[in-house]
Amino acid sequence: MARRPRRFPPNRGVPAKYIQGSAMPRQYINPNGLFKHPNYTRVLTIEKPSKLIFIAGQTPADANYQPLHPGDMRGQYLAVLDGLTLQLKAAGATWDDVVFRRMYVVGVPEFMKVINDRTLPAPWDPARPSPSTLIGVTALSNPGFLVEVEIVAVVAD
């Protein structure tokens, strides 16, 4: 298995640049003076969005709403990412269009080990992760679920 490039570039205080490549210039900003987190960008600005996509919390559920990968945080997180990928595609978007992630987890320390594992395949560009919030919870909608993720995406006409 090929190793992914290092996900944690050092913060050299380089000014944020506009990312071109679509009709919506984006600016990824990690202000100097704040910790530059390796798993998310502090601020993302987008000019002139034309379509906003809100995807409700995705859980690691099968077609009968039963947990996939019971007790396995990594397996459940990957299943959630796969489900979100399907929903993005259905809305005409990709992970490059995601502008915010909110994650709910039962067991924050275990989840931190999963997302900090450099062998974990991330569907987004690790050099430009979207802003993200992680919220620890005592339970999710099914007692077997360990993680739930909701996302927001923006696409141009």
C-alpha positions in Angstrom: 0.0 0.0 0.0 1.4 3.4 -1.0 1.9 5.8 1.9 0.1 9.1 1.8 2.2 12.2 1.8 2.7 13.8 5.2 -0.6 15.4 6.3 0.9 17.9 8.8 2.7 20.6 6.9 4.6 23.0 9.3 3.1 26.4 9.8 5.6 28.9 8.3 3.3 31.9 8.6 2.9 31.9 4.8 0.0 34.3 3.9 -3.1 32.5 2.6 -3.5 32.4 -1.1 -6.6 32.3 -3.2 -7.2 28.8 -4.6 -8.3 29.1 -8.2 -9.7 26.3 -10.4 -13.4 27.0 -10.2 -15.7 30.0 -10.5 -15.5 30.4 -6.7 -12.1 31.6 -5.5 -11.5 30.3 -2.0 -9.1 31.6 0.6 -7.8 29.2 3.3 -6.7 31.2 6.3 -4.7 30.1 9.4 -3.9 33.4 11.1 -0.5 33.7 12.7 -0.7 33.6 16.5 -3.2 30.7 16.6 -2.3 27.0 16.6 -2.4 25.7 13.1 -4.3 22.5 13.5 -3.2 19.6 11.1 -6.8 18.4 10.6 -8.7 21.5 9.7 -8.3 25.1 8.4 -9.4 27.9 10.8 -11.2 30.1 8.3 -12.4 29.4 4.7 -13.9 32.2 2.6 -15.7 31.7 -0.6 -16.7 34.3 -3.1 -20.0 34.2 -4.9 -21.4 30.8 -4.1 -24.2 29.7 -6.3 -25.4 26.5 -4.7 -25.2 25.5 -1.0 -25.4 21.8 -0.1 -26.2 20.8 3.5 -25.8 17.1 4.3 -27.4 15.9 7.5 -25.4 13.8 10.0 -24.2 10.6 8.4 -23.9 7.6 10.7 -22.2 4.2 10.1 -25.6 2.5 9.3 -26.6 -0.2 6.9 -29.8 -0.1 4.9 -31.7 -1.2 8.0 -30.1 1.5 10.2 -28.0 -1.0 12.0 -24.4 -0.2 12.9 -21.6 -1.1 10.5 -18.3 -2.2 12.1 -19.7 -2.4 15.7 -17.1 -1.2 18.3 -14.6 -0.2 15.6 -14.1 3.6 15.5 -11.9 3.5 12.4 -14.2 1.3 10.5 -17.2 3.4 11.4 -15.5 6.6 10.5 -14.5 5.2 7.1 -18.1 4.0 6.5 -19.4 7.5 7.4 -16.9 9.1 4.9 -18.1 6.6 2.2 -21.7 7.5 2.9 -20.9 11.2 2.7 -19.1 10.7 -0.6 -22.2 9.1 -2.1 -24.4 12.0 -0.9 -21.9 14.6 -2.3 -22.0 12.8 -5.7 -25.8 12.7 -5.7 -25.8 16.5 -5.1 -23.2 17.2 -7.9 -20.3 17.9 -5.5 -17.0 16.3 -4.4 -14.9 16.6 -1.2 -13.1 19.5 -2.9 -16.4 21.4 -2.5 -16.8 20.8 1.2 -16.5 24.0 3.3 -17.4 22.7 6.8 -17.4 19.4 8.7 -19.0 18.9 12.1 -18.2 15.6 13.8 -19.9 14.0 16.8 -18.1 11.1 18.5 -18.6 8.9 21.5 -15.0 8.6 22.8 -13.0 11.6 21.7 -9.5 10.2 22.7 -10.1 7.1 20.6 -11.3 9.2 17.6 -8.3 11.4 17.9 -6.1 8.3 17.5 -8.0 7.4 14.3 -7.9 10.8 12.6 -4.2 11.3 13.5 -3.3 8.0 12.0 -1.4 8.9 8.8 -2.4 5.7 7.1 -6.1 6.7 7.3 -7.3 7.6 3.8 -8.9 11.0 3.7 -11.1 11.8 0.8 -10.1 15.5 0.8 -6.9 17.3 -0.1 -4.8 17.1 3.2 -3.1 20.4 2.3 -6.5 22.2 2.3 -8.8 20.6 4.9 -12.1 22.3 5.5 -12.9 24.0 8.8 -14.1 21.4 11.2 -15.6 21.1 14.7 -15.3 17.9 16.9 -18.0 17.5 19.6 -17.8 14.7 22.2 -21.2 13.2 23.0 -22.4 10.5 25.4 -24.6 8.8 22.8 -25.8 9.0 19.2 -29.2 8.0 17.7 -28.3 4.2 17.8 -26.3 2.9 20.8 -24.0 1.1 18.4 -22.9 4.3 16.6 -19.6 5.8 17.6 -19.3 8.7 15.1 -21.6 11.0 13.0 -20.5 13.6 10.6 -22.5 16.4 8.9 -21.0 18.6 6.1 -21.7 21.7 4.1 -20.5 22.1 0.5 -20.6 24.9 -2.0 -20.6 24.5 -5.8 -20.6 26.9 -8.7 -23.1 27.0 -11.5 
